[in-house]
């Protein structure tokens, strides 16, 4: 079940010029673990836990999506849609 996509992806701020598209609980958990810019609040911890439950097949992916959106709103990293990078900006998807 963990690889089932969300019905609608979640767009999250990645840095000042890019954003991140989470299409599934697996991708959302990656964002939470690797890219989360804010405090590890109760909503953050709940989002992590529910994403893991969705990956393990215990809850529907949409439950995880709702938890991630709640945490992202609290941290103010929720985007409405894909944000294109400004011309001339190159972005690497590799992690340093």
C-alpha positions as CSV (number, residue, x, y, z in Angstrom):
1,X,0.0,0.0,0.0
2,X,2.9,2.4,0.7
3,X,3.6,2.9,-3.0
4,X,0.0,3.9,-3.7
5,X,-0.1,7.5,-4.8
6,X,-2.1,10.3,-3.2
7,X,-5.2,11.2,-5.1
8,X,-3.7,14.7,-5.4
9,X,0.0,15.4,-4.9
10,X,1.2,17.7,-2.1
11,X,3.4,20.6,-3.1
12,X,5.9,21.8,-0.4
13,X,8.5,24.5,-0.3
14,X,11.9,23.1,-0.7
15,X,14.1,26.2,-0.5
16,X,13.8,29.8,-1.6
17,X,13.6,28.9,-5.3
18,X,12.2,25.5,-5.6
19,X,9.5,23.2,-4.3
20,X,8.9,19.5,-3.7
21,X,6.1,17.3,-5.1
22,X,5.1,14.5,-2.8
23,X,3.0,12.0,-4.8
24,X,2.8,9.3,-2.1
25,X,3.4,8.6,1.6
26,X,6.9,7.4,0.7
27,X,7.8,10.7,-1.0
28,X,6.1,12.7,1.8
29,X,8.1,10.8,4.4
30,X,11.3,11.6,2.5
31,X,10.5,15.3,2.6
32,X,9.7,15.1,6.3
33,X,13.0,13.2,7.1
34,X,15.4,15.0,4.7
35,X,14.0,18.5,3.8
36,X,11.7,19.6,6.7
37,X,12.7,23.2,7.5
38,X,10.8,23.7,10.7
39,X,10.4,22.5,14.3
40,X,9.6,18.9,15.0
41,X,6.1,19.7,16.4
42,X,3.3,17.3,17.4
43,X,1.8,17.7,13.9
44,X,5.2,16.9,12.3
45,X,5.6,13.8,14.4
46,X,2.0,12.7,13.6
47,X,2.6,13.2,9.9
48,X,5.8,11.1,10.1
49,X,4.0,8.3,12.0
50,X,1.0,8.2,9.7
51,X,3.1,8.2,6.6
52,X,5.0,5.2,7.9
53,X,1.7,3.5,8.8
54,X,0.5,4.2,5.2
55,X,3.7,2.8,3.8
56,X,3.3,-0.3,6.0
57,X,-0.3,-0.7,4.7
58,X,-2.1,0.0,8.0
59,X,-3.8,3.2,6.9
60,X,-5.1,4.7,3.6
61,X,-2.6,7.1,1.9
62,X,-5.2,9.9,2.1
63,X,-5.0,9.8,5.9
64,X,-1.2,10.4,5.6
65,X,-1.8,13.1,3.0
66,X,-4.1,15.0,5.4
67,X,-1.6,14.7,8.3
68,X,1.2,16.0,6.1
69,X,-0.9,18.9,4.9
70,X,-1.7,19.8,8.6
71,X,2.0,19.8,9.5
72,X,2.9,21.8,6.4
73,X,0.3,24.4,7.1
74,X,1.6,24.8,10.6
75,X,5.2,25.2,9.3
76,X,4.0,27.4,6.4
77,X,5.6,25.2,3.7
78,X,2.5,24.2,1.9
79,X,2.4,25.4,-1.8
80,X,-0.8,25.5,-3.9
81,X,0.9,24.0,-7.0
82,X,4.2,23.5,-8.8
83,X,6.3,26.6,-8.7
84,X,8.7,26.9,-11.6
85,X,12.3,28.0,-10.9
86,X,13.3,31.4,-12.2
87,X,15.2,31.5,-15.5
88,X,18.9,31.0,-15.1
89,X,18.6,29.0,-11.8
90,X,19.9,25.5,-12.0
91,X,18.8,23.0,-9.3
92,X,20.3,19.6,-8.6
93,X,18.3,16.9,-7.1
94,X,21.4,15.3,-5.5
95,X,22.0,15.7,-1.8
96,X,25.2,17.2,-0.6
